[in-house]
């Protein structure tokens, strides 16, 4: 079976995955827009530093533009990390406690 047919069948079997897939597509689109803005601002800031090297105000403006570009890139990087936007799950924080409970239950069962 070709991969396109398999992909369509998987999507039909699991409609609950569609919302996650669409969310990933939307996030990718936003990340691409932010990357484009970052690249344009970075190039304009570098050119500004070269052109306005004699002017204090122009150089300061170019540095501010470069700082804005870095902030935009940091936002894009945070969007790339999947766990940054979600709430932390309680199971992750209670892992050691749950592990200790399971270990105690196993030791009690083995004693019987």
C-alpha positions in Angstrom: 0.0 0.0 0.0 1.5 3.4 -1.0 2.3 5.8 1.8 -0.4 8.3 0.8 -3.1 5.7 1.1 -1.7 4.6 4.5 -1.6 8.2 5.7 -5.2 8.8 4.6 -6.3 5.6 6.4 -4.5 6.6 9.6 -6.1 10.0 9.5 -9.5 8.4 9.1 -8.9 5.9 11.9 -7.7 8.6 14.3 -9.7 11.8 13.8 -8.6 13.0 17.3 -5.1 13.6 15.8 -6.4 16.2 13.4 -6.6 19.0 15.9 -3.0 18.3 17.0 -1.8 18.2 13.4 -3.6 21.5 12.6 -2.1 23.1 15.7 1.4 22.0 14.6 0.8 23.4 11.1 -0.4 26.7 12.6 2.7 26.9 14.9 5.0 26.2 12.0 3.4 29.0 10.0 3.8 31.5 12.8 7.4 30.3 13.4 8.2 30.9 9.7 6.8 34.4 9.9 8.8 35.2 13.0 12.0 33.8 11.4 11.4 36.0 8.3 10.9 39.1 10.5 14.1 38.2 12.5 16.2 37.9 9.3 14.9 41.2 7.9 15.5 43.0 11.1 19.0 41.5 11.6 20.1 42.5 8.1 18.6 46.0 8.5 20.4 46.4 11.8 23.8 45.3 10.4 23.5 47.6 7.4 22.4 50.4 9.8 25.5 49.9 11.9 27.7 50.2 8.9 25.9 53.2 7.4 25.3 55.1 10.6 28.8 54.5 12.1 29.4 58.3 12.3 26.0 59.1 13.8 25.5 58.2 17.5 21.7 58.3 17.2 21.7 56.0 14.0 24.0 53.5 15.6 21.9 53.4 18.8 18.8 52.9 16.6 20.5 50.0 14.8 21.5 48.4 18.1 17.9 48.7 19.3 16.7 47.1 16.1 19.2 44.2 16.5 18.0 43.7 20.1 14.4 43.6 18.9 15.4 41.0 16.3 17.0 38.8 19.1 13.9 39.1 21.2 11.8 37.9 18.2 14.1 35.0 17.7 13.9 34.0 21.3 10.1 33.9 21.0 10.4 31.7 18.0 12.8 29.4 19.8 10.4 29.1 22.7 7.6 28.1 20.3 9.9 25.4 19.0 10.1 23.7 22.4 6.9 21.7 22.8 6.9 21.7 26.6 7.2 25.4 27.1 3.6 26.2 26.2 1.9 23.5 28.2 1.2 23.3 31.9 3.5 21.0 33.8 1.9 17.7 34.5 1.5 16.6 38.1 2.8 13.1 37.3 6.2 14.6 36.3 6.6 16.3 39.6 5.3 13.3 41.6 7.3 10.7 39.8 9.6 9.9 42.7 6.7 9.7 45.1 4.8 7.4 42.8 7.9 5.3 42.2 8.3 4.9 46.0 4.7 3.8 46.3 5.1 1.2 43.5 8.3 -0.1 45.0 6.7 -0.4 48.5 3.7 -2.3 47.0 6.0 -4.7 45.2 8.0 -5.4 48.3 4.8 -6.1 50.3 3.6 -8.5 47.6 6.9 -10.3 47.6 6.8 -10.7 51.3 3.5 -12.6 51.1 
